[in-house]
Amino acid sequence: MWPFFSRKLSAHLKKYSPPQPEWFFFALNQGENERPNLVTLNRTAKTELKLQWQTLNSRMRVDLFDETHRFGRLVNPESAQSYFFFTHLSLKNSLDRLKALSLENAGAVTAIDLTQEGRAIEWLRVSLKVLKDALESCRGDESKVVRAMLYVGKEAAESRPLFRAIIFNLDITCVFDPQGVMGLVVFDDKNRSHGTSQKPALEASFKGLKPAVLDELITLSATLMSVVEEKTLKLL
């Protein structure tokens, strides 16, 4: 067991603010009738910061890991606010990098390209609306459990920039190739365990409508984080 923070969590996080992660990861794991465990990971070329919010012996605490420190603090309103503020800002800044990529020229776009891209986006919008409605239904219902993971950015220097969200039955991956083309793959496990589906429910490439796709994914991320924060803070 490592020592508790001698200062407020916000004071420790100032070292990493404003966060500019090259790789952002967020995970929420919660079993039936259990308090949530959350992880936020920020990685740059020089630093790595991990914040872990977990329940130990019925006590909720936030632990901070970086290159030189491992500290913990029991969760109170101040540390909870600092945790979510830093997580929201990290996610926003990571998504801003992808937004810039979505505006880059990916080559000539034909009318056929736009028609196919439009159909794929319509499928995505309908599917994500169902997913967001499912998340919203969890907001005020303590009996409903949310499990989710988000990955944004480049995991390694040679990796391609990506967005990946695993929420309920959907596994959504969006990757940018070196030519600026956005690839999108969605797996739908329906009511089965994650990874069961072997065939994508949607597989598409985008040149002209990349910003519209990313807007849908950003809205999904915002809904997820809002619901997670609201449900978690109610436990304090």
C-alpha positions in Angstrom: 0.0 0.0 0.0 1.5 3.3 -1.0 1.1 6.6 0.9 -1.8 8.9 0.7 -1.5 12.2 -1.2 0.0 14.8 1.0 -1.6 17.5 -1.2 -4.9 17.7 -3.1 -5.2 15.6 -6.2 -5.6 18.8 -8.3 -2.1 20.0 -7.1 -0.5 16.8 -8.4 -2.3 17.0 -11.7 -1.0 20.5 -12.4 2.2 18.9 -13.5 0.3 17.3 -16.4 -2.0 20.2 -17.3 -3.1 21.0 -19.8 -3.0 17.3 -20.8 -1.9 16.6 -24.3 -1.8 12.8 -24.5 -0.6 11.0 -27.6 -2.5 7.9 -26.2 -5.6 8.2 -24.1 -7.4 5.2 -22.5 -10.4 5.2 -20.2 -12.1 2.1 -18.8 -15.1 1.6 -16.6 -15.7 -1.8 -15.0 -18.6 -2.5 -12.7 -20.2 -5.7 -11.7 -23.7 -6.3 -10.6 -24.4 -4.5 -7.2 -20.8 -3.3 -7.2 -19.3 0.2 -7.1 -17.5 1.2 -10.3 -13.7 0.9 -10.9 -12.4 3.5 -13.4 -9.0 3.9 -15.0 -7.7 7.0 -17.0 -4.3 6.6 -18.8 -2.5 9.5 -20.4 0.7 8.8 -22.3 3.1 11.2 -24.1 6.5 10.5 -25.6 8.1 11.5 -22.3 5.5 10.8 -19.6 2.8 8.4 -18.5 0.1 9.1 -16.0 -2.4 6.6 -14.7 -5.3 7.5 -12.5 -7.2 4.6 -11.0 -10.5 5.1 -9.1 -11.4 1.9 -7.3 -13.3 0.5 -4.3 -11.2 -1.3 -1.6 -12.9 -2.6 1.5 -16.0 -0.5 0.7 -13.9 2.6 0.5 -13.5 4.5 -2.7 -10.1 5.9 -3.5 -8.1 7.5 -6.3 -4.6 6.3 -7.0 -2.0 8.1 -9.1 0.9 6.5 -10.9 3.5 8.3 -12.8 7.3 7.9 -13.4 8.2 8.7 -9.8 5.1 8.6 -7.7 2.5 6.3 -6.5 0.0 7.9 -4.2 -3.6 7.4 -3.1 -6.4 9.4 -1.7 -9.8 8.5 -0.4 -12.4 9.9 -2.8 -14.1 13.1 -1.7 -15.9 15.7 -3.8 -12.7 17.6 -4.5 -10.7 14.6 -5.7 -13.7 13.4 -7.7 -14.1 16.7 -9.4 -10.3 16.8 -10.2 -10.4 13.2 -11.5 -13.3 13.9 -13.9 -12.1 17.3 -15.0 -8.7 15.9 -15.9 -10.3 12.9 -17.7 -12.7 15.1 -19.7 -10.0 17.5 -20.7 -7.6 14.6 -21.7 -10.3 13.1 -23.9 -11.2 16.4 -25.5 -7.6 17.2 -26.4 -7.1 13.7 -27.7 -10.2 14.0 -29.9 -9.1 17.4 -31.1 -6.0 15.7 -32.7 -8.3 13.4 -34.6 -10.5 16.3 -35.6 -7.5 17.9 -37.3 -6.8 14.6 -39.1 -10.4 14.4 -40.3 -10.0 17.7 -42.1 -6.9 16.7 -44.1 -7.2 16.0 -47.8 -7.5 12.2 -48.5 -7.5 12.5 -52.3 -10.2 12.8 -54.9 -13.7 12.1 -53.8 -16.3 10.9 -56.4 -20.1 11.1 -56.3 -20.1 7.3 -55.7 -17.8 7.7 -52.8 -20.1 10.3 -51.2 -23.2 8.1 -51.7 -21.5 5.1 -50.1 -20.2 7.2 -47.3 -23.6 8.7 -46.7 -25.2 5.3 -46.4 -22.6 4.2 -43.9 -23.0 7.3 -41.8 -26.8 6.8 -41.7 -26.3 3.3 -40.4 -23.8 4.6 -37.8 -26.2 7.3 -36.7 -29.1 4.9 -36.1 -26.9 2.4 -34.3 -25.3 5.1 -32.1 -28.6 6.6 -31.2 -29.7 3.3 -29.8 -26.5 3.0 -27.9 -26.8 6.6 -26.5 -30.4 5.9 -25.5 -29.2 2.8 -23.6 -26.6 4.9 -21.9 -29.1 7.6 -21.0 -31.4 5.0 -19.5 -28.6 4.1 -17.0 -28.2 7.7 -15.8 -30.9 7.6 -13.2 -31.2 3.9 -12.6 -28.7 2.6 -10.1 -29.6 -1.0 -11.0 -28.2 -0.6 -14.5 -24.5 -1.2 -15.0 -22.3 0.5 -17.5 -19.2 -1.2 -18.8 -17.0 0.7 -21.4 -13.6 1.3 -22.8 -12.3 4.2 -24.9 -9.0 4.4 -26.8 -7.9 7.5 -28.6 -4.7 8.5 -30.3 -1.5 6.5 -31.1 -0.5 3.7 -28.8 3.1 3.8 -30.2 5.1 6.1 -32.4 4.6 3.8 -35.4 0.9 3.2 -34.8 -1.9 4.7 -36.8 -4.1 7.2 -35.1 -7.4 5.7 -34.0 -10.6 5.9 -32.0 -12.0 2.8 -30.4 -15.0 2.5 -28.2 -16.3 -0.7 -26.6 -19.7 0.0 -25.0 -22.3 -2.6 -24.3 -22.6 -4.8 -27.4 -20.8 -2.5 -29.9 -17.1 -2.4 -30.6 -16.3 0.6 -32.8 -12.9 1.2 -34.3 -12.0 4.2 -36.5 -8.4 4.3 -37.9 -6.7 6.9 -40.1 -4.2 5.5 -42.8 -1.1 7.4 -44.0 -3.1 8.8 -47.0 -5.7 10.4 -44.6 -8.4 7.9 -45.4 -10.6 7.0 -42.4 -11.5 3.3 -42.0 -14.4 2.4 -39.8 -15.3 -1.1 -38.5 -18.2 -1.9 -36.1 -18.8 -5.3 -34.5 -22.1 -6.0 -32.8 -22.1 -8.8 -30.3 -25.8 -8.2 -29.5 -26.6 -10.1 -26.3 -23.5 -12.3 -26.4 -20.1 -11.7 -24.7 -17.6 -9.3 -26.1 -15.6 -10.6 -29.1 -18.2 -13.2 -30.0 -19.1 -11.6 -33.4 -16.5 -12.4 -36.1 -18.2 -10.5 -39.0 -18.4 -6.7 -38.9 -21.9 -5.2 -38.8 -20.4 -2.2 -40.7 -17.1 -1.8 -42.6 -16.5 1.4 -44.5 -13.9 3.9 -45.7 -14.3 7.7 -45.7 -12.6 10.4 -47.6 -15.1 13.2 -47.9 -17.3 12.8 -44.9 -14.7 12.1 -42.2 -15.7 15.0 -40.0 -19.3 13.8 -39.9 -18.2 10.4 -38.7 -15.9 11.8 -36.0 -18.7 14.1 -34.8 -20.9 11.1 -34.2 -18.1 9.4 -32.2 -17.4 12.6 -30.2 -21.1 12.9 -29.3 -21.0 9.2 -28.2 -18.0 9.9 -26.0 -19.6 12.9 -24.4 -22.7 10.9 -23.6 -20.7 8.1 -22.1 -18.5 10.4 -19.9 -21.5 12.4 -18.7 -23.4 9.3 -17.7 -20.4 7.8 -16.0 -19.6 10.9 -14.0 -23.2 11.4 -12.9 -23.6 7.8 -11.8 -20.3 7.7 -10.0 -20.7 11.0 -8.1 -24.0 9.8 -6.7 -22.1 7.2 -4.8 -20.1 9.8 -2.8 
